[in-house]
Amino acid sequence: MENLRKLYSEEANYIRKWILIVILIGVVSGIGAIIFYDAIELCNKIFLEYIAGYIAPTPAGEGNVMPSFYVVLFLFHWQQL
């Protein structure tokens, strides 16, 4: 009985250790993914929009609800005619 209790205790410690490692890896990789995504968006903004002047279109429903400056200018021009 004592051997079974010792075996169960060692196994429980092993499982606790791996659960802690798995949670830590998940948190670190999630934070890394967020930082990577934000870095891509920042590079897109700097290199494409500011340097090249190209505003990439976004899919519908992705939060880009404001029309482009040129679309507003075009509609305003046609409204004046």
Rosetta blueprint (number, residue, H / E / L):
1 M L
2 E H
3 N H
4 L H
5 R H
6 K H
7 L H
8 Y H
9 S H
10 E H
11 E H
12 A H
13 N H
14 Y H
15 I H
16 R H
17 K H
18 W H
19 I H
20 L H
21 I H
22 V H
23 I H
24 L H
25 I H
26 G H
27 V H
28 V H
29 S H
30 G H
31 I H
32 G H
33 A H
34 I H
35 I H
36 F H
37 Y H
38 D H
39 A H
40 I H
41 E H
42 L H
43 C H
44 N H
45 K H
46 I H
47 F H
48 L H
49 E H
50 Y H
51 I H
52 A L
53 G L
54 Y L
55 I L
56 A L
57 P L
58 T L
59 P L
60 A L
61 G L
62 E L
63 G L
64 N L
65 V L
66 M L
67 P L
68 S L
69 F H
70 Y H
71 V H
72 V H
73 L H
74 F H
75 L H
76 F H
77 H H
78 W H
79 Q H
80 Q H
81 L L
